[in-house]
């Protein structure tokens, strides 16, 4: 796992936060909520392969 995934998650968090605040101040709370939810799902799709790799590594470690 490289440092780039951490930077990608941080950048996505900053972009989602800024856009969500803009939408909230313009009176579009539903769209702000959906944007936050979409950002969370996007980050989860990025992280799931790393979590799967972690579980596989733990499994092979404890089988030995």
PQR file of N, CA, C, O and H, with PARSE charges and radii, in Angstrom:
ATOM      1  N   UNK A   1       0.850  -1.174   0.000 -0.4000 1.5000
ATOM      2  CA  UNK A   1       0.000   0.000   0.000 -0.0000 2.0000
ATOM      3  C   UNK A   1       0.894   1.234   0.000  0.5500 1.7000
ATOM      4  O   UNK A   1       1.779   1.389   0.842 -0.5500 1.4000
ATOM      5  N   UNK A   2       0.643   2.082  -0.943 -0.4000 1.5000
ATOM      6  CA  UNK A   2       1.454   3.278  -1.060 -0.0000 2.0000
ATOM      7  C   UNK A   2       0.824   4.464  -0.358  0.5500 1.7000
ATOM      8  O   UNK A   2      -0.307   4.412   0.125 -0.5500 1.4000
ATOM      9  H   UNK A   2      -0.076   1.956  -1.627  0.4000 1.0000
ATOM     10  N   UNK A   3       1.586   5.516  -0.322 -0.4000 1.5000
ATOM     11  CA  UNK A   3       1.124   6.751   0.305 -0.0000 2.0000
ATOM     12  C   UNK A   3       0.105   7.458  -0.579  0.5500 1.7000
ATOM     13  O   UNK A   3      -0.617   8.342  -0.119 -0.5500 1.4000
ATOM     14  H   UNK A   3       2.505   5.559  -0.714  0.4000 1.0000
ATOM     15  N   UNK A   4       0.048   7.063  -1.860 -0.4000 1.5000
ATOM     16  CA  UNK A   4      -0.860   7.753  -2.788 -0.0000 2.0000
ATOM     17  C   UNK A   4      -2.325   7.543  -2.419  0.5500 1.7000
ATOM     18  O   UNK A   4      -3.148   8.431  -2.641 -0.5500 1.4000
ATOM     19  H   UNK A   4       0.634   6.344  -2.234  0.4000 1.0000
ATOM     20  N   UNK A   5      -2.665   6.377  -1.856 -0.4000 1.5000
ATOM     21  CA  UNK A   5      -4.067   6.145  -1.489 -0.0000 2.0000
ATOM     22  C   UNK A   5      -4.487   7.098  -0.369  0.5500 1.7000
ATOM     23  O   UNK A   5      -5.636   7.536  -0.322 -0.5500 1.4000
ATOM     24  H   UNK A   5      -1.996   5.655  -1.675  0.4000 1.0000
ATOM     25  N   UNK A   6      -3.562   7.415   0.525 -0.4000 1.5000
ATOM     26  CA  UNK A   6      -3.876   8.349   1.612 -0.0000 2.0000
ATOM     27  C   UNK A   6      -4.104   9.740   1.047  0.5500 1.7000
ATOM     28  O   UNK A   6      -5.016  10.446   1.480 -0.5500 1.4000
ATOM     29  H   UNK A   6      -2.628   7.060   0.488  0.4000 1.0000
ATOM     30  N   UNK A   7      -3.279  10.142   0.078 -0.4000 1.5000
ATOM     31  CA  UNK A   7      -3.462  11.450  -0.544 -0.0000 2.0000
ATOM     32  C   UNK A   7      -4.762  11.506  -1.351  0.5500 1.7000
ATOM     33  O   UNK A   7      -5.439  12.534  -1.368 -0.5500 1.4000
ATOM     34  H   UNK A   7      -2.538   9.569  -0.274  0.4000 1.0000
ATOM     35  N   UNK A   8      -5.113  10.393  -2.023 -0.4000 1.5000
ATOM     36  CA  UNK A   8      -6.365  10.349  -2.777 -0.0000 2.0000
ATOM     37  C   UNK A   8      -7.566  10.494  -1.844  0.5500 1.7000
ATOM     38  O   UNK A   8      -8.514  11.213  -2.159 -0.5500 1.4000
ATOM     39  H   UNK A   8      -4.563   9.558  -2.009  0.4000 1.0000
ATOM     40  N   UNK A   9      -7.530   9.815  -0.702 -0.4000 1.5000
ATOM     41  CA  UNK A   9      -8.628   9.888   0.250 -0.0000 2.0000
ATOM     42  C   UNK A   9      -8.727  11.291   0.835  0.5500 1.7000
ATOM     43  O   UNK A   9      -9.826  11.823   0.992 -0.5500 1.4000
ATOM     44  H   UNK A   9      -6.760   9.230  -0.446  0.4000 1.0000
ATOM     45  N   UNK A  10      -7.592  11.886   1.156 -0.4000 1.5000
ATOM     46  CA  UNK A  10      -7.593  13.246   1.702 -0.0000 2.0000
ATOM     47  C   UNK A  10      -8.126  14.246   0.679  0.5500 1.7000
ATOM     48  O   UNK A  10      -8.913  15.129   1.020 -0.5500 1.4000
ATOM     49  H   UNK A  10      -6.700  11.453   1.029  0.4000 1.0000
ATOM     50  N   UNK A  11      -7.701  14.106  -0.561 -0.4000 1.5000
ATOM     51  CA  UNK A  11      -8.183  15.027  -1.606 -0.0000 2.0000
ATOM     52  C   UNK A  11      -9.677  14.872  -1.825  0.5500 1.7000
ATOM     53  O   UNK A  11     -10.395  15.862  -1.969 -0.5500 1.4000
ATOM     54  H   UNK A  11      -7.062  13.388  -0.838  0.4000 1.0000
ATOM     55  N   UNK A  12     -10.148  13.628  -1.850 -0.4000 1.5000
ATOM     56  CA  UNK A  12     -11.585  13.406  -2.020 -0.0000 2.0000
ATOM     57  C   UNK A  12     -12.358  13.988  -0.843  0.5500 1.7000
ATOM     58  O   UNK A  12     -13.426  14.572  -1.031 -0.5500 1.4000
ATOM     59  H   UNK A  12      -9.565  12.824  -1.733  0.4000 1.0000
ATOM     60  N   UNK A  13     -11.834  13.835   0.355 -0.4000 1.5000
ATOM     61  CA  UNK A  13     -12.493  14.393   1.532 -0.0000 2.0000
ATOM     62  C   UNK A  13     -12.577  15.909   1.481  0.5500 1.7000
ATOM     63  O   UNK A  13     -13.605  16.489   1.831 -0.5500 1.4000
ATOM     64  H   UNK A  13     -10.967  13.360   0.507  0.4000 1.0000
ATOM     65  N   UNK A  14     -11.506  16.548   1.052 -0.4000 1.5000
ATOM     66  CA  UNK A  14     -11.508  18.013   0.960 -0.0000 2.0000
ATOM     67  C   UNK A  14     -12.493  18.486  -0.092  0.5500 1.7000
ATOM     68  O   UNK A  14     -13.258  19.421   0.145 -0.5500 1.4000
ATOM     69  H   UNK A  14     -10.671  16.076   0.768  0.4000 1.0000
ATOM     70  N   UNK A  15     -12.479  17.844  -1.257 -0.4000 1.5000
ATOM     71  CA  UNK A  15     -13.390  18.248  -2.342 -0.0000 2.0000
ATOM     72  C   UNK A  15     -14.845  18.033  -1.930  0.5500 1.7000
ATOM     73  O   UNK A  15     -15.686  18.904  -2.151 -0.5500 1.4000
ATOM     74  H   UNK A  15     -11.858  17.085  -1.449  0.4000 1.0000
ATOM     75  N   UNK A  16     -15.144  16.891  -1.339 -0.4000 1.5000
ATOM     76  CA  UNK A  16     -16.520  16.602  -0.927 -0.0000 2.0000
ATOM     77  C   UNK A  16     -16.969  17.584   0.152  0.5500 1.7000
ATOM     78  O   UNK A  16     -18.109  18.050   0.124 -0.5500 1.4000
ATOM     79  H   UNK A  16     -14.461  16.183  -1.159  0.4000 1.0000
ATOM     80  N   UNK A  17     -16.099  17.902   1.091 -0.4000 1.5000
ATOM     81  CA  UNK A  17     -16.456  18.834   2.153 -0.0000 2.0000
ATOM     82  C   UNK A  17     -16.754  20.222   1.611  0.5500 1.7000
ATOM     83  O   UNK A  17     -17.744  20.843   1.996 -0.5500 1.4000
ATOM     84  H   UNK A  17     -15.174  17.523   1.114  0.4000 1.0000
ATOM     85  N   UNK A  18     -15.909  20.706   0.727 -0.4000 1.5000
ATOM     86  CA  UNK A  18     -16.111  22.050   0.163 -0.0000 2.0000
ATOM     87  C   UNK A  18     -17.403  22.094  -0.651  0.5500 1.7000
ATOM     88  O   UNK A  18     -18.205  23.015  -0.497 -0.5500 1.4000
ATOM     89  H   UNK A  18     -15.104  20.202   0.414  0.4000 1.0000
ATOM     90  N   UNK A  19     -17.600  21.110  -1.509 -0.4000 1.5000
ATOM     91  CA  UNK A  19     -18.814  21.108  -2.326 -0.0000 2.0000
ATOM     92  C   UNK A  19     -20.067  20.932  -1.472  0.5500 1.7000
ATOM     93  O   UNK A  19     -21.110  21.514  -1.769 -0.5500 1.4000
ATOM     94  H   UNK A  19     -16.948  20.362  -1.635  0.4000 1.0000
ATOM     95  N   UNK A  20     -19.967  20.141  -0.429 -0.4000 1.5000
ATOM     96  CA  UNK A  20     -21.111  19.940   0.465 -0.0000 2.0000
ATOM     97  C   UNK A  20     -21.473  21.241   1.181  0.5500 1.7000
ATOM     98  O   UNK A  20     -22.650  21.573   1.318 -0.5500 1.4000
ATOM     99  H   UNK A  20     -19.120  19.669  -0.187  0.4000 1.0000
ATOM    100  N   UNK A  21     -20.470  21.965   1.629 -0.4000 1.5000
ATOM    101  CA  UNK A  21     -20.737  23.241   2.299 -0.0000 2.0000
ATOM    102  C   UNK A  21     -21.356  24.255   1.339  0.5500 1.7000
ATOM    103  O   UNK A  21     -22.245  25.015   1.724 -0.5500 1.4000
ATOM    104  H   UNK A  21     -19.514  21.695   1.517  0.4000 1.0000
ATOM    105  N   UNK A  22     -20.893  24.269   0.104 -0.4000 1.5000
ATOM    106  CA  UNK A  22     -21.473  25.180  -0.894 -0.0000 2.0000
ATOM    107  C   UNK A  22     -22.939  24.828  -1.130  0.5500 1.7000
ATOM    108  O   UNK A  22     -23.796  25.709  -1.199 -0.5500 1.4000
ATOM    109  H   UNK A  22     -20.171  23.652  -0.209  0.4000 1.0000
ATOM    110  N   UNK A  23     -23.219  23.529  -1.252 -0.4000 1.5000
ATOM    111  CA  UNK A  23     -24.605  23.116  -1.475 -0.0000 2.0000
ATOM    112  C   UNK A  23     -25.485  23.419  -0.272  0.5500 1.7000
ATOM    113  O   UNK A  23     -26.638  23.817  -0.442 -0.5500 1.4000
ATOM    114  H   UNK A  23     -22.523  22.813  -1.196  0.4000 1.0000
ATOM    115  N   UNK A  24     -24.970  23.241   0.937 -0.4000 1.5000
ATOM    116  CA  UNK A  24     -25.763  23.528   2.134 -0.0000 2.0000
ATOM    117  C   UNK A  24     -26.092  25.005   2.243  0.5500 1.7000
ATOM    118  O   UNK A  24     -27.208  25.372   2.610 -0.5500 1.4000
ATOM    119  H   UNK A  24     -24.033  22.918   1.075  0.4000 1.0000
ATOM    120  N   UNK A  25     -25.121  25.855   1.924 -0.4000 1.5000
ATOM    121  CA  UNK A  25     -25.356  27.298   2.025 -0.0000 2.0000
ATOM    122  C   UNK A  25     -26.272  27.813   0.922  0.5500 1.7000
ATOM    123  O   UNK A  25     -26.850  28.893   1.050 -0.5500 1.4000
ATOM    124  H   UNK A  25     -24.215  25.557   1.626  0.4000 1.0000
ATOM    125  N   UNK A  26     -26.407  27.065  -0.137 -0.4000 1.5000
ATOM    126  CA  UNK A  26     -27.324  27.479  -1.194 -0.0000 2.0000
ATOM    127  C   UNK A  26     -28.712  26.869  -1.003  0.5500 1.7000
ATOM    128  O   UNK A  26     -29.596  27.065  -1.837 -0.5500 1.4000
ATOM    129  H   UNK A  26     -25.937  26.188  -0.240  0.4000 1.0000
ATOM    130  N   UNK A  27     -28.905  26.133   0.086 -0.4000 1.5000
ATOM    131  CA  UNK A  27     -30.226  25.607   0.401 -0.0000 2.0000
ATOM    132  C   UNK A  27     -30.527  24.256  -0.213  0.5500 1.7000
ATOM    133  O   UNK A  27     -31.694  23.879  -0.313 -0.5500 1.4000
ATOM    134  H   UNK A  27     -28.187  25.973   0.763  0.4000 1.0000
ATOM    135  N   UNK A  28     -29.540  23.536  -0.615 -0.4000 1.5000
ATOM    136  CA  UNK A  28     -29.745  22.217  -1.232 -0.0000 2.0000
ATOM    137  C   UNK A  28     -29.162  21.124  -0.328  0.5500 1.7000
ATOM    138  O   UNK A  28     -28.149  20.498  -0.639 -0.5500 1.4000
ATOM    139  H   UNK A  28     -28.591  23.843  -0.534  0.4000 1.0000
ATOM    140  N   UNK A  29     -29.841  20.927   0.791 -0.4000 1.5000
ATOM    141  CA  UNK A  29     -29.341  19.966   1.778 -0.0000 2.0000
ATOM    142  C   UNK A  29     -29.394  18.536   1.266  0.5500 1.7000
ATOM    143  O   UNK A  29     -28.513  17.737   1.582 -0.5500 1.4000
ATOM    144  H   UNK A  29     -30.664  21.435   1.043  0.4000 1.0000
ATOM    145  N   UNK A  30     -30.419  18.195   0.474 -0.4000 1.5000
ATOM    146  CA  UNK A  30     -30.533  16.820  -0.040 -0.0000 2.0000
ATOM    147  C   UNK A  30     -29.372  16.480  -0.969  0.5500 1.7000
ATOM    148  O   UNK A  30     -28.801  15.391  -0.894 -0.5500 1.4000
ATOM    149  H   UNK A  30     -31.135  18.845   0.217  0.4000 1.0000
ATOM    150  N   UNK A  31     -29.030  17.419  -1.842 -0.4000 1.5000
ATOM    151  CA  UNK A  31     -27.914  17.177  -2.748 -0.0000 2.0000
ATOM    152  C   UNK A  31     -26.593  17.107  -1.982  0.5500 1.7000
ATOM    153  O   UNK A  31     -25.704  16.339  -2.350 -0.5500 1.4000
ATOM    154  H   UNK A  31     -29.493  18.303  -1.904  0.4000 1.0000
ATOM    155  N   UNK A  32     -26.458  17.902  -0.921 -0.4000 1.5000
ATOM    156  CA  UNK A  32     -25.251  17.854  -0.103 -0.0000 2.0000
ATOM    157  C   UNK A  32     -25.118  16.493   0.578  0.5500 1.7000
ATOM    158  O   UNK A  32     -24.023  15.938   0.662 -0.5500 1.4000
ATOM    159  H   UNK A  32     -27.180  18.526  -0.621  0.4000 1.0000
ATOM    160  N   UNK A  33     -26.238  15.959   1.061 -0.4000 1.5000
ATOM    161  CA  UNK A  33     -26.217  14.638   1.680 -0.0000 2.0000
ATOM    162  C   UNK A  33     -25.847  13.568   0.660  0.5500 1.7000
ATOM    163  O   UNK A  33     -25.033  12.691   0.949 -0.5500 1.4000
ATOM    164  H   UNK A  33     -27.129  16.410   0.993  0.4000 1.0000
ATOM    165  N   UNK A  34     -26.436  13.632  -0.525 -0.4000 1.5000
ATOM    166  CA  UNK A  34     -26.124  12.641  -1.556 -0.0000 2.0000
ATOM    167  C   UNK A  34     -24.670  12.740  -2.014  0.5500 1.7000
ATOM    168  O   UNK A  34     -24.042  11.725  -2.314 -0.5500 1.4000
ATOM    169  H   UNK A  34     -27.098  14.345  -0.760  0.4000 1.0000
ATOM    170  N   UNK A  35     -24.139  13.955  -2.068 -0.4000 1.5000
ATOM    171  CA  UNK A  35     -22.732  14.129  -2.420 -0.0000 2.0000
ATOM    172  C   UNK A  35     -21.830  13.505  -1.361  0.5500 1.7000
ATOM    173  O   UNK A  35     -20.849  12.839  -1.693 -0.5500 1.4000
ATOM    174  H   UNK A  35     -24.650  14.780  -1.825  0.4000 1.0000
ATOM    175  N   UNK A  36     -22.155  13.715  -0.099 -0.4000 1.5000
ATOM    176  CA  UNK A  36     -21.361  13.111   0.974 -0.0000 2.0000
ATOM    177  C   UNK A  36     -21.446  11.593   0.929  0.5500 1.7000
ATOM    178  O   UNK A  36     -20.445  10.907   1.136 -0.5500 1.4000
ATOM    179  H   UNK A  36     -22.952  14.256   0.171  0.4000 1.0000
ATOM    180  N   UNK A  37     -22.616  11.076   0.663 -0.4000 1.5000
ATOM    181  CA  UNK A  37     -22.792   9.630   0.561 -0.0000 2.0000
ATOM    182  C   UNK A  37     -22.010   9.069  -0.624  0.5500 1.7000
ATOM    183  O   UNK A  37     -21.390   8.011  -0.509 -0.5500 1.4000
ATOM    184  H   UNK A  37     -23.429  11.633   0.495  0.4000 1.0000
ATOM    185  N   UNK A  38     -22.031   9.759  -1.751 -0.4000 1.5000
ATOM    186  CA  UNK A  38     -21.279   9.310  -2.924 -0.0000 2.0000
ATOM    187  C   UNK A  38     -19.779   9.344  -2.655  0.5500 1.7000
ATOM    188  O   UNK A  38     -19.057   8.449  -3.094 -0.5500 1.4000
ATOM    189  H   UNK A  38     -22.535  10.618  -1.844  0.4000 1.0000
ATOM    190  N   UNK A  39     -19.300  10.355  -1.946 -0.4000 1.5000
ATOM    191  CA  UNK A  39     -17.886  10.427  -1.594 -0.0000 2.0000
ATOM    192  C   UNK A  39     -17.477   9.284  -0.679  0.5500 1.7000
ATOM    193  O   UNK A  39     -16.397   8.716  -0.838 -0.5500 1.4000
ATOM    194  H   UNK A  39     -19.886  11.083  -1.589  0.4000 1.0000
ATOM    195  N   UNK A  40     -18.330   8.945   0.273 -0.4000 1.5000
ATOM    196  CA  UNK A  40     -18.053   7.830   1.169 -0.0000 2.0000
ATOM    197  C   UNK A  40     -17.995   6.511   0.414  0.5500 1.7000
ATOM    198  O   UNK A  40     -17.097   5.701   0.646 -0.5500 1.4000
ATOM    199  H   UNK A  40     -19.208   9.407   0.402  0.4000 1.0000
ATOM    200  N   UNK A  41     -18.935   6.291  -0.479 -0.4000 1.5000
ATOM    201  CA  UNK A  41     -18.960   5.053  -1.265 -0.0000 2.0000
ATOM    202  C   UNK A  41     -17.737   4.961  -2.170  0.5500 1.7000
ATOM    203  O   UNK A  41     -17.166   3.883  -2.331 -0.5500 1.4000
ATOM    204  H   UNK A  41     -19.664   6.949  -0.669  0.4000 1.0000
ATOM    205  N   UNK A  42     -17.331   6.078  -2.759 -0.4000 1.5000
ATOM    206  CA  UNK A  42     -16.159   6.088  -3.623 -0.0000 2.0000
ATOM    207  C   UNK A  42     -14.899   5.703  -2.840  0.5500 1.7000
ATOM    208  O   UNK A  42     -14.086   4.909  -3.314 -0.5500 1.4000
ATOM    209  H   UNK A  42     -17.794   6.954  -2.628  0.4000 1.0000
ATOM    210  N   UNK A  43     -14.745   6.264  -1.656 -0.4000 1.5000
ATOM    211  CA  UNK A  43     -13.578   5.948  -0.831 -0.0000 2.0000
ATOM    212  C   UNK A  43     -13.628   4.494  -0.367  0.5500 1.7000
ATOM    213  O   UNK A  43     -12.589   3.837  -0.294 -0.5500 1.4000
ATOM    214  H   UNK A  43     -15.405   6.909  -1.270  0.4000 1.0000
ATOM    215  N   UNK A  44     -14.804   3.988  -0.055 -0.4000 1.5000
ATOM    216  CA  UNK A  44     -14.921   2.589   0.346 -0.0000 2.0000
ATOM    217  C   UNK A  44     -14.518   1.649  -0.785  0.5500 1.7000
ATOM    218  O   UNK A  44     -13.888   0.621  -0.541 -0.5500 1.4000
ATOM    219  H   UNK A  44     -15.648   4.521  -0.114  0.4000 1.0000
ATOM    220  N   UNK A  45     -14.875   1.991  -2.016 -0.4000 1.5000
ATOM    221  CA  UNK A  45     -14.455   1.172  -3.151 -0.0000 2.0000
ATOM    222  C   UNK A  45     -12.936   1.185  -3.325  0.5500 1.7000
ATOM    223  O   UNK A  45     -12.359   0.202  -3.789 -0.5500 1.4000
ATOM    224  H   UNK A  45     -15.388   2.826  -2.215  0.4000 1.0000
ATOM    225  N   UNK A  46     -12.291   2.283  -2.957 -0.4000 1.5000
ATOM    226  CA  UNK A  46     -10.839   2.345  -3.028 -0.0000 2.0000
ATOM    227  C   UNK A  46     -10.197   1.496  -1.932  0.5500 1.7000
ATOM    228  O   UNK A  46      -9.140   0.904  -2.151 -0.5500 1.4000
ATOM    229  H   UNK A  46     -12.760   3.081  -2.580  0.4000 1.0000
ATOM    230  N   UNK A  47     -10.819   1.431  -0.765 -0.4000 1.5000
ATOM    231  CA  UNK A  47     -10.213   0.782   0.399 -0.0000 2.0000
ATOM    232  C   UNK A  47     -10.475  -0.717   0.448  0.5500 1.7000
ATOM    233  O   UNK A  47      -9.660  -1.455   1.001 -0.5500 1.4000
ATOM    234  H   UNK A  47     -11.677   1.912  -0.587  0.4000 1.0000
ATOM    235  N   UNK A  48     -11.576  -1.187  -0.107 -0.4000 1.5000
ATOM    236  CA  UNK A  48     -11.955  -2.602   0.001 -0.0000 2.0000
ATOM    237  C   UNK A  48     -10.854  -3.555  -0.475  0.5500 1.7000
ATOM    238  O   UNK A  48     -10.621  -4.559   0.198 -0.5500 1.4000
ATOM    239  H   UNK A  48     -12.239  -0.588  -0.556  0.4000 1.0000
ATOM    240  N   UNK A  49     -10.165  -3.305  -1.591 -0.4000 1.5000
ATOM    241  CA  UNK A  49      -9.085  -4.245  -1.978 -0.0000 2.0000
ATOM    242  C   UNK A  49      -7.969  -4.343  -0.942  0.5500 1.7000
ATOM    243  O   UNK A  49      -7.403  -5.418  -0.739 -0.5500 1.4000
ATOM    244  H   UNK A  49     -10.354  -2.490  -2.138  0.4000 1.0000
ATOM    245  N   UNK A  50      -7.652  -3.239  -0.292 -0.4000 1.5000
ATOM    246  CA  UNK A  50      -6.613  -3.269   0.729 -0.0000 2.0000
ATOM    247  C   UNK A  50      -7.063  -4.040   1.963  0.5500 1.7000
ATOM    248  O   UNK A  50      -6.267  -4.752   2.575 -0.5500 1.4000
ATOM    249  H   UNK A  50      -8.111  -2.367  -0.457  0.4000 1.0000
ATOM    250  N   UNK A  51      -8.325  -3.904   2.330 -0.4000 1.5000
ATOM    251  CA  UNK A  51      -8.853  -4.665   3.467 -0.0000 2.0000
ATOM    252  C   UNK A  51      -8.876  -6.146   3.137  0.5500 1.7000
ATOM    253  O   UNK A  51      -8.550  -6.972   3.990 -0.5500 1.4000
ATOM    254  H   UNK A  51      -8.972  -3.326   1.834  0.4000 1.0000
ATOM    255  N   UNK A  52      -9.254  -6.497   1.924 -0.4000 1.5000
ATOM    256  CA  UNK A  52      -9.246  -7.891   1.506 -0.0000 2.0000
ATOM    257  C   UNK A  52      -7.833  -8.465   1.548  0.5500 1.7000
ATOM    258  O   UNK A  52      -7.627  -9.591   2.001 -0.5500 1.4000
ATOM    259  H   UNK A  52      -9.519  -5.826   1.231  0.4000 1.0000
ATOM    260  N   UNK A  53      -6.876  -7.696   1.079 -0.4000 1.5000
ATOM    261  CA  UNK A  53      -5.478  -8.137   1.120 -0.0000 2.0000
ATOM    262  C   UNK A  53      -5.003  -8.320   2.560  0.5500 1.7000
ATOM    263  O   UNK A  53      -4.248  -9.247   2.852 -0.5500 1.4000
ATOM    264  H   UNK A  53      -7.044  -6.782   0.711  0.4000 1.0000
ATOM    265  N   UNK A  54      -5.442  -7.444   3.455 -0.4000 1.5000
ATOM    266  CA  UNK A  54      -5.079  -7.568   4.865 -0.0000 2.0000
ATOM    267  C   UNK A  54      -5.619  -8.864   5.460  0.5500 1.7000
ATOM    268  O   UNK A  54      -4.899  -9.563   6.174 -0.5500 1.4000
ATOM    269  H   UNK A  54      -6.056  -6.691   3.218  0.4000 1.0000
ATOM    270  N   UNK A  55      -6.886  -9.194   5.172 -0.4000 1.5000
ATOM    271  CA  UNK A  55      -7.464 -10.424   5.701 -0.0000 2.0000
ATOM    272  C   UNK A  55      -6.785 -11.658   5.130  0.5500 1.7000
ATOM    273  O   UNK A  55      -6.594 -12.638   5.849 -0.5500 1.4000
ATOM    274  H   UNK A  55      -7.471  -8.626   4.593  0.4000 1.0000
ATOM    275  N   UNK A  56      -6.419 -11.633   3.866 -0.4000 1.5000
ATOM    276  CA  UNK A  56      -5.701 -12.762   3.272 -0.0000 2.0000
ATOM    277  C   UNK A  56      -4.327 -12.935   3.908  0.5500 1.7000
ATOM    278  O   UNK A  56      -3.889 -14.060   4.147 -0.5500 1.4000
ATOM    279  H   UNK A  56      -6.574 -10.836   3.281  0.4000 1.0000
ATOM    280  N   UNK A  57      -3.653 -11.836   4.179 -0.4000 1.5000
ATOM    281  CA  UNK A  57      -2.351 -11.901   4.829 -0.0000 2.0000
ATOM    282  C   UNK A  57      -2.474 -12.445   6.249  0.5500 1.7000
ATOM    283  O   UNK A  57      -1.653 -13.254   6.680 -0.5500 1.4000
ATOM    284  H   UNK A  57      -4.009 -10.922   3.984  0.4000 1.0000
ATOM    285  N   UNK A  58      -3.495 -12.003   6.971 -0.4000 1.5000
ATOM    286  CA  UNK A  58      -3.714 -12.504   8.329 -0.0000 2.0000
ATOM    287  C   UNK A  58      -4.035 -13.993   8.312  0.5500 1.7000
ATOM    288  O   UNK A  58      -3.580 -14.740   9.178 -0.5500 1.4000
ATOM    289  H   UNK A  58      -4.162 -11.346   6.620  0.4000 1.0000
ATOM    290  N   UNK A  59      -4.818 -14.424   7.328 -0.4000 1.5000
ATOM    291  CA  UNK A  59      -5.178 -15.836   7.222 -0.0000 2.0000
ATOM    292  C   UNK A  59      -3.940 -16.694   6.968  0.5500 1.7000
ATOM    293  O   UNK A  59      -3.764 -17.735   7.602 -0.5500 1.4000
ATOM    294  H   UNK A  59      -5.188 -13.817   6.625  0.4000 1.0000
ATOM    295  N   UNK A  60      -3.089 -16.263   6.049 -0.4000 1.5000
ATOM    296  CA  UNK A  60      -1.882 -17.055   5.769 -0.0000 2.0000
ATOM    297  C   UNK A  60      -0.909 -17.001   6.948  0.5500 1.7000
ATOM    298  O   UNK A  60      -0.152 -17.947   7.163 -0.5500 1.4000
ATOM    299  H   UNK A  60      -3.233 -15.417   5.535  0.4000 1.0000
ATOM    300  N   UNK A  61      -0.918 -15.928   7.697 -0.4000 1.5000
ATOM    301  CA  UNK A  61      -0.034 -15.814   8.855 -0.0000 2.0000
ATOM    302  C   UNK A  61      -0.435 -16.809   9.944  0.5500 1.7000
ATOM    303  O   UNK A  61       0.428 -17.456  10.539 -0.5500 1.4000
ATOM    304  H   UNK A  61      -1.532 -15.159   7.523  0.4000 1.0000
ATOM    305  N   UNK A  62      -1.728 -16.934  10.207 -0.4000 1.5000
ATOM    306  CA  UNK A  62      -2.170 -17.784  11.296 -0.0000 2.0000
ATOM    307  C   UNK A  62      -2.313 -19.247  10.901  0.5500 1.7000
ATOM    308  O   UNK A  62      -2.421 -20.108  11.774 -0.5500 1.4000
ATOM    309  H   UNK A  62      -2.428 -16.408   9.725  0.4000 1.0000
ATOM    310  N   UNK A  63      -2.316 -19.550   9.599 -0.4000 1.5000
ATOM    311  CA  UNK A  63      -2.352 -20.940   9.174 -0.0000 2.0000
ATOM    312  C   UNK A  63      -0.996 -21.603   9.409  0.5500 1.7000
ATOM    313  O   UNK A  63      -0.933 -22.803   9.677 -0.5500 1.4000
ATOM    314  H   UNK A  63      -2.228 -18.851   8.889  0.4000 1.0000
ATOM    315  N   UNK A  64       0.066 -20.847   9.314 -0.4000 1.5000
ATOM    316  CA  UNK A  64       1.410 -21.389   9.501 -0.0000 2.0000
ATOM    317  C   UNK A  64       1.488 -21.940  10.869  0.5500 1.7000
ATOM    318  O   UNK A  64       2.531 -22.458  11.268 -0.5500 1.4000
ATOM    319  H   UNK A  64       0.015 -19.873   9.097  0.4000 1.0000
TER
END
